[in-house]
């Protein structure tokens, strides 16, 4: 979106160098050596889908450790099934953190080192061979073996293959995304994420979105960053991804945002970073114009090297839901050409796919109202997104966008940014947070792959509004939400002033009724709306027989009532108890 984002103080002064969380390798087992390289493993035994980390030494010094044409570390893994994975390594430096007042300060702990991160995806004994290539020639090798045992980890996120509406994990578990945008930190740096992730864990939130940009996590954005990546930013991203994994939170990682191409200050008097961009010819880069970022072969090569580094460092995190190339690139269509942007996404999608040994999902995003179907049609784009601001009736918006995008692309879709206003957190327009609530809950009942992902995360945290997510998490617990045969439900004979939403399979259904008088902005300022009584809807196209129904209070996250009803002739009449604003129902067919 256009930068409605309030800038969160000036970026902390960047330190030189970096690596993962201190202590990760404290339990190193016996080193295994072949030829010149020693591989120090974090553990000789891993569980399947457990991230392993390997320090490799000695790696000879090189003029630029970030340039794989100069020096490159790679790992070849032979799995028990005979597959061969090639995993790039990376140079890093470790940091420690502390708070000075309200500001995070990072301190470099030691000299840099070379590391490999590897995610085991099979059970059994794996053979590892590391090689160092310098100026195109292999100069050293090292070998090790690692035994991988079964465990309880569920794997990476994939597109659910049957219906293609949802995501699922490698073990087949459905993954419905219940989350929000949390794209950057403030002056407290990673300490902000300590607070936020603690709240998300309690609320059952399982998804968030991060940006790599100048304010946080960006590793190549300023004049001197070209092929000299910011190690402090990379360390912060390591830390946050690891904490998110411990909290059960999947992350969509956005590599770039539109402001890197802007030359004029925006609504926030900022976000004009092209004059500082390392690819800008004025700073010694290859691009005379912003559009050459997408067409210049030297710029593409520089970007591919950054992709290699990011894959090396972060692809082994199993909670990386997806790579997102750009946030709202169409904000900069005054400077760049859409056809070149699409061609670039196709090419870089292929290159990223070739680099990533774990085949993470890939997407990109536009502003609301700028769908650009030729991008989401690309096979390199695994799912579609929509950003919604200043739109009324968020539940109906979600239903309409989900139906239209899925019909057009036959890929998972969700509203990946939502807010009642792009200019800021405006509780005066939504004092009882019904728009927020409806944006979150509607995704589960419209066939979307996740909730509406709200913006303004700092304000949400300050106001402690997590009950809207925790209630949905409680409602969905131990259900089949996200299963491959769920389809948008068909309703007949609606009685009362309610709008029904739902998804259904042959033996399970999810229904949500919204009081029209509270369909935001309707009744937005009414604190205590009248109870809805006597409402009824008929769910059509279901299997005949007896169904059990449990109705839920969507604010309290607790059941209201339960009972049975019989479907006859493919129709099931539903009569909810009295409710205020909205009510949800979970239906299971008896054997």
Secondary structure by P-SEA (a helix, b strand, c coil): cccccccccccccccccccccccccccccbbbbccccccccccccccccbbbbbbbccccccccccccccbbbbbbbbcccbbbbbbbbbbbbbbbbbbcccbbbbbbccccccbbbbbbccccbbbbbbbbbccccccccccbbbbbbbcccccccccccccccccccccbbbbbbbbccccccccccaaaaaaaaaaaaaacccbbbbbbccccccccccccccccccaaaaaaaaaaaaaaaaabbbbbcccccccccccccccccccccccccccccccccccccaaaaaccaaaaaaaaaaaaaaaacccccccccbbbcccccccccccccaaaaaaaaaaaaaaaaaacccccccbbbbccccccccccccccccccccccccccaaaaaaaaaaaaaaaaccccccccbbbcccccccccccccaaaaaaaaaaaacccccccccccaaaaaaaaccaaaaaaaaaaacccccccccccbbbbccccccbbbbbccccccbbbbbbcccccccccccccccccccbbbbbbccccccbbbbbbbccccccccccbbbbbcccbbbbbbcccccbbbbbbbbcc
